[in-house]
Amino acid sequence: MALSEADVRSALSAVVDPNTGKDLIAGKSAKNIRVEAGAISVDVELGYPARSQIEPIRRQVIAALRALPGAGNVSANVYQRIIAHAVQRGVKLMPNVKNIIAVASGKGGVGKSTTAVNLALALASEGAAVGMLDADIYGPSQPMMLGISGRPESRDGKSLEPMEGHGIQASSIGFMIDMDTPMVWRGPMVTQALEQLLRETNWRDLDYLIVDMPPGTGDIHLTLSQKIPVTGVVIVTTPQDIALLDARKGLKMFEKVGVPILGIVENMAIHVCSSCGHAEHIFGQGGGERMAREYDVDYLGGLPLDIKIREQADSGRPTVVSDPDGPIAEMYRSIARKVAVKIADQTRDMSSKFPSIVVQNT
């Protein structure tokens, strides 16, 4: 009996994407199925950065199809396609930026900026075009973490070209001031500076723009949630009760303004002594997981308190680029994939499909 498309679809329904947990048919990843005289070809579209995942998934697909009785030549084209997803109501998407991810914490000192830069680098290492907006006007740290020095170029006197570090496009107030110059500005000036950095930087076709938020729930957070198209937010905390108390406030603020919570990252979850190997939960245990259960959001993963993470970020070569094959870099890539998969599951932005309506006197 000749092979049919139904046979192929049945075989593909048994192939599960390990990152989404969905089979290729239910997840609508399998496309352009063709069967001709026993020869089978199929396209598999992944909605998240997947450079390290493409070949393993391709092997899964080919193995499943070759196992079909009567299968001849089998080919599978697995590729990634990242699209823009819906944001808050009443806020329009930005040109050249598909998805904006805010990385926030209620409290300072929990490793939010380090998490943000490694998240950005992890997405880039998986094949995404990524930018970094340093929204901490009072304490910009991304220039140092990305190892970028110098001043941004303006070709037209109105807009700025993004600086670049490790393949990441970046914009920060830190590029325009001396490192030891304090920003003694009131709230309105700070929010205006944030909007200018965002909208007057010539971002080049970004799949994701990571926004490293300042701690707290102040003016910048309100501006971001009300005027800037945010696809989702990642909350960073430590297991410590005092950090969780503030992280809850940050999470609830974004919930109130309709920004999806992509999940919680628990930083400094455990410390392993570099001399003796003794493991200790210095800041408590399981706080991030409990918070995730309490608010019914995803627990994206825990990261250790490790001196290398601090040393690598301070040197301008964060963990994902300085030790890309190490276990901590793999933790960051795992968290980044979960974030990207969560975004891929969200509603697609359809605003570009609708014509603009112009009312004029005739």
C-alpha positions as CSV (number, residue, x, y, z in Angstrom):
1,M,0.0,0.0,0.0
2,A,1.4,3.4,-1.0
3,L,2.5,5.9,1.6
4,S,0.1,8.8,2.2
5,E,0.3,12.2,3.8
6,A,-1.9,10.9,6.6
7,D,0.8,8.2,7.3
8,V,3.5,10.9,7.5
9,R,1.3,13.1,9.7
10,S,0.7,10.2,12.0
11,A,4.5,9.6,12.3
12,L,5.2,13.2,12.9
13,S,2.6,13.3,15.7
14,A,4.9,11.0,17.6
15,V,7.8,13.4,17.3
16,V,7.9,15.7,20.3
17,D,9.8,19.0,20.3
18,P,11.8,18.7,23.6
19,N,11.7,22.4,24.1
20,T,7.9,23.0,23.7
21,G,6.7,19.6,24.9
22,K,4.4,19.5,21.9
23,D,4.4,17.1,19.0
24,L,5.1,18.5,15.5
25,I,1.5,18.2,14.4
26,A,-0.2,19.6,17.5
27,G,2.4,22.4,17.7
28,K,1.8,23.2,14.0
29,S,5.5,23.0,13.4
30,A,5.3,20.5,10.5
31,K,4.7,22.3,7.2
32,N,4.8,21.5,3.4
33,I,4.5,17.7,3.8
34,R,5.1,16.0,0.4
35,V,4.9,12.3,-0.5
36,E,5.7,11.1,-3.9
37,A,6.5,7.4,-4.8
38,G,7.7,6.7,-1.3
39,A,9.9,9.8,-1.1
40,I,9.0,12.1,1.8
41,S,10.0,15.7,2.4
42,V,8.8,18.0,5.2
43,D,9.6,21.4,6.6
44,V,9.7,21.9,10.4
45,E,9.4,25.5,11.6
46,L,10.6,26.4,15.1
47,G,9.3,29.6,16.6
48,Y,12.3,30.2,18.8
49,P,16.1,30.6,18.4
50,A,17.3,27.0,17.9
51,R,20.8,26.8,16.5
52,S,21.8,24.0,18.8
53,Q,18.4,22.2,18.5
54,I,17.9,22.0,14.8
55,E,20.1,19.0,14.1
56,P,18.8,16.9,17.0
57,I,15.2,17.6,16.0
58,R,16.0,16.9,12.3
59,R,17.5,13.5,13.3
60,Q,14.3,12.7,15.3
61,V,12.1,13.6,12.3
62,I,14.1,11.6,9.8
63,A,14.3,8.5,12.1
64,A,10.5,8.6,12.6
65,L,9.8,8.9,8.8
66,R,12.3,6.3,7.8
67,A,10.5,3.8,10.1
68,L,7.4,4.1,8.0
69,P,6.8,1.0,5.8
70,G,7.6,1.8,2.2
71,A,9.5,5.0,3.0
72,G,12.2,5.8,0.4
73,N,14.3,8.9,0.3
74,V,13.5,11.1,3.4
75,S,14.5,14.8,3.7
76,A,13.6,17.2,6.6
77,N,14.3,21.0,6.5
78,V,14.3,22.2,10.1
79,Y,14.6,26.0,10.5
80,Q,13.7,28.8,13.0
81,R,11.4,31.7,12.3
82,I,10.9,34.3,14.9
83,I,7.9,36.6,14.6
84,A,6.5,39.6,16.4
85,H,4.0,38.8,19.2
86,A,1.2,40.9,20.7
87,V,1.9,43.5,23.4
88,Q,-0.2,45.7,25.7
89,R,-3.4,47.1,24.3
90,G,-3.1,50.5,22.8
91,V,0.7,50.3,22.3
92,K,2.1,49.9,18.8
93,L,5.1,47.8,17.9
94,M,8.4,49.5,17.1
95,P,9.9,49.3,13.7
96,N,12.8,46.8,13.4
97,V,12.1,45.3,16.8
98,K,9.9,42.2,16.9
99,N,9.8,41.4,20.6
100,I,10.8,43.4,23.8
101,I,11.7,41.4,26.9
102,A,12.0,43.4,30.2
103,V,14.2,41.8,32.9
104,A,13.1,43.2,36.2
105,S,13.4,42.8,39.9
106,G,11.8,44.6,42.8
107,K,15.2,44.8,44.7
108,G,18.7,45.7,43.7
109,G,21.6,43.5,44.1
110,V,20.0,40.2,43.0
111,G,22.0,39.9,39.8
112,K,19.4,41.2,37.4
113,S,21.8,42.9,35.1
114,T,24.1,39.9,35.0
115,T,21.1,37.7,34.2
116,A,19.9,40.1,31.5
117,V,23.2,40.2,29.6
118,N,23.7,36.5,29.8
119,L,20.1,36.0,28.6
120,A,20.7,38.3,25.7
121,L,24.0,36.5,24.8
122,A,22.3,33.1,25.1
123,L,19.5,34.1,22.7
124,A,22.2,35.4,20.3
125,S,24.2,32.2,20.5
126,E,21.1,30.3,19.4
127,G,20.8,32.4,16.3
128,A,18.7,35.3,17.2
129,A,19.3,39.0,16.4
130,V,19.4,40.6,19.9
131,G,19.7,44.1,21.3
132,M,20.2,45.4,24.9
133,L,18.6,48.5,26.2
134,D,20.1,49.6,29.5
135,A,17.1,51.2,31.2
136,D,19.0,51.8,34.5
137,I,19.6,55.5,33.9
138,Y,21.0,56.1,37.4
139,G,23.3,53.1,37.4
140,P,24.1,51.8,33.9
141,S,26.1,48.6,34.0
142,Q,25.7,47.1,30.5
143,P,28.6,49.1,28.9
144,M,31.0,47.4,31.3
145,M,29.4,44.0,31.1
146,L,29.4,44.0,27.3
147,G,33.0,45.3,27.2
148,I,32.0,48.3,25.2
149,S,33.8,51.7,25.3
150,G,33.5,54.9,23.3
151,R,30.6,57.1,22.2
152,P,27.8,56.2,19.9
153,E,27.7,57.6,16.4
154,S,24.9,59.8,15.0
155,R,24.8,60.0,11.2
156,D,21.9,62.4,11.0
157,G,22.3,64.5,14.2
158,K,18.9,63.1,15.5
159,S,19.3,59.4,16.1
160,L,22.1,57.1,17.4
161,E,23.7,54.0,16.0
162,P,23.7,51.2,18.5
163,M,27.1,50.2,20.0
164,E,28.1,46.5,19.7
165,G,29.6,44.0,22.0
166,H,29.8,40.2,21.5
167,G,27.3,40.5,18.6
168,I,24.8,42.3,20.7
169,Q,23.4,45.8,19.7
170,A,23.3,48.0,22.7
171,S,22.1,51.4,23.9
172,S,22.8,53.0,27.3
173,I,23.1,56.4,28.9
174,G,26.5,55.0,30.1
175,F,27.8,55.4,26.5
176,M,27.2,59.2,26.8
177,I,28.6,60.0,30.2
178,D,31.8,59.3,32.1
179,M,31.6,56.2,34.3
180,D,32.0,58.3,37.5
181,T,29.4,61.0,36.6
182,P,26.2,60.7,38.7
183,M,22.9,61.2,36.9
184,V,21.2,63.8,39.2
185,W,17.9,63.9,37.4
186,R,14.3,64.0,38.5
187,G,11.8,61.4,37.3
188,P,10.4,63.2,34.1
189,M,14.0,63.6,32.7
190,V,14.8,60.0,33.4
191,T,11.7,58.7,31.6
192,Q,12.3,61.0,28.7
193,A,15.9,59.7,28.5
194,L,14.6,56.1,28.4
195,E,12.2,56.8,25.6
196,Q,14.9,58.6,23.6
197,L,17.3,55.7,24.1
198,L,14.7,53.3,22.9
199,R,13.1,55.1,20.0
200,E,16.0,57.1,18.7
201,T,18.5,54.2,18.5
202,N,18.6,52.8,15.0
203,W,18.1,49.1,16.0
204,R,18.8,46.8,13.1
205,D,16.1,44.1,12.6
206,L,16.0,42.7,16.1
207,D,14.2,39.4,17.0
208,Y,14.5,40.4,20.7
209,L,15.4,43.6,22.6
210,I,16.3,42.9,26.2
211,V,15.6,45.8,28.5
212,D,17.7,45.7,31.7
213,M,15.3,47.5,34.1
214,P,16.3,49.4,37.3
215,P,15.2,48.0,40.6
216,G,11.9,49.0,42.1
217,T,8.5,50.0,40.7
218,G,8.9,53.6,39.8
219,D,8.6,56.1,36.9
220,I,10.7,54.0,34.5
221,H,8.6,50.9,35.1
222,L,5.4,52.8,34.5
223,T,6.7,54.4,31.3
224,L,7.8,51.0,30.1
225,S,4.5,49.4,30.8
226,Q,2.3,52.2,29.5
227,K,4.2,53.5,26.4
228,I,6.6,50.9,25.3
229,P,5.5,47.6,23.5
230,V,6.6,44.9,25.9
231,T,6.1,41.3,24.9
232,G,6.8,40.0,28.4
233,V,8.8,40.3,31.5
234,V,11.3,38.1,33.3
235,I,11.4,38.5,37.1
236,V,14.8,37.9,38.8
237,T,15.0,37.2,42.5
238,T,17.1,35.4,45.1
239,P,15.6,32.8,47.4
240,Q,15.9,35.3,50.3
241,D,12.6,36.4,51.8
242,I,13.4,40.1,51.6
243,A,14.2,39.8,47.9
244,L,11.0,37.8,47.3
245,L,8.9,40.4,49.0
246,D,10.1,43.1,46.5
247,A,10.0,40.7,43.6
248,R,6.3,40.0,44.3
249,K,5.6,43.8,44.1
250,G,7.3,44.0,40.7
251,L,5.4,41.0,39.4
252,K,2.1,42.3,40.5
253,M,2.8,45.8,39.0
254,F,3.4,44.2,35.5
255,E,0.3,42.0,35.9
256,K,-1.8,45.1,36.6
257,V,-0.8,46.8,33.4
258,G,-1.3,43.8,31.3
259,V,2.3,42.8,30.6
260,P,2.7,38.9,30.5
261,I,5.0,37.4,33.1
262,L,7.3,35.1,31.2
263,G,8.6,33.5,34.3
264,I,10.9,33.7,37.4
265,V,14.7,33.2,37.5
266,E,16.1,32.4,40.9
267,N,19.6,33.8,41.2
268,M,22.2,32.8,43.8
269,A,20.1,29.7,44.5
270,I,23.1,27.7,45.9
271,H,26.8,28.2,46.6
272,V,29.3,25.5,46.1
273,C,32.7,26.1,47.7
274,S,35.4,26.3,45.1
275,S,37.9,24.8,47.6
276,C,36.1,21.9,49.3
277,G,32.9,21.5,47.2
278,H,30.6,22.0,50.1
279,A,27.1,23.1,48.9
280,E,25.1,25.6,50.9
281,H,21.9,27.6,50.4
282,I,23.2,30.9,51.7
283,F,20.1,32.9,50.8
284,G,17.5,30.3,51.6
285,Q,16.1,27.5,49.5
286,G,13.2,27.1,47.0
287,G,11.9,30.7,47.4
288,G,11.7,31.3,43.6
289,E,9.9,28.1,43.0
290,R,7.3,28.8,45.7
291,M,6.7,32.3,44.3
292,A,6.2,30.8,40.8
293,R,3.6,28.3,42.2
294,E,1.9,31.1,44.2
295,Y,1.4,33.3,41.1
296,D,1.0,30.4,38.6
297,V,3.9,31.5,36.5
298,D,6.8,29.5,35.1
299,Y,9.9,28.8,37.1
300,L,12.6,29.3,34.5
301,G,15.5,28.0,36.5
302,G,18.0,28.6,39.3
303,L,21.6,29.9,39.0
304,P,24.4,29.3,41.5
305,L,26.3,31.9,43.5
306,D,29.6,31.5,41.7
307,I,32.6,33.8,41.7
308,K,33.2,33.1,38.0
309,I,29.8,34.7,37.0
310,R,30.8,37.9,38.8
311,E,34.4,37.9,37.5
312,Q,33.4,37.3,33.9
313,A,30.7,40.0,33.9
314,D,33.0,42.5,35.5
315,S,35.7,41.8,32.9
316,G,33.3,42.5,30.0
317,R,33.1,38.9,28.9
318,P,29.9,37.4,30.6
319,T,29.7,33.6,31.2
320,V,27.9,32.7,27.9
321,V,30.8,34.1,25.9
322,S,33.7,33.5,28.2
323,D,32.9,29.8,29.0
324,P,30.3,28.8,26.4
325,D,30.7,25.1,26.9
326,G,30.5,25.3,30.7
327,P,27.6,24.2,32.9
328,I,26.5,27.7,33.9
329,A,26.4,28.9,30.3
330,E,24.1,25.9,29.5
331,M,21.9,27.0,32.4
332,Y,21.6,30.5,30.8
333,R,20.8,28.9,27.4
334,S,18.2,26.7,28.9
335,I,16.5,29.7,30.6
336,A,16.7,31.7,27.3
337,R,15.1,28.8,25.4
338,K,12.2,28.7,27.9
339,V,11.7,32.4,27.6
340,A,11.7,32.3,23.7
341,V,9.3,29.3,23.7
342,K,7.0,31.1,26.1
343,I,7.0,34.1,23.7
344,A,6.4,31.8,20.7
345,D,3.3,30.5,22.4
346,Q,1.8,33.9,22.8
347,T,-0.6,35.6,20.4
348,R,0.9,36.7,17.1
349,D,0.9,40.5,16.5
350,M,-1.6,41.2,13.7
351,S,-1.5,45.0,13.7
352,S,0.5,45.0,10.4
353,K,-2.3,43.1,8.7
354,F,-4.8,45.9,9.2
355,P,-4.8,49.0,7.0
356,S,-4.4,52.4,8.6
357,I,-7.7,54.4,8.6
358,V,-7.2,58.0,7.8
359,V,-10.1,60.5,8.2
360,Q,-9.9,63.6,6.1
361,N,-12.1,66.3,4.8
362,T,-13.1,66.0,1.1
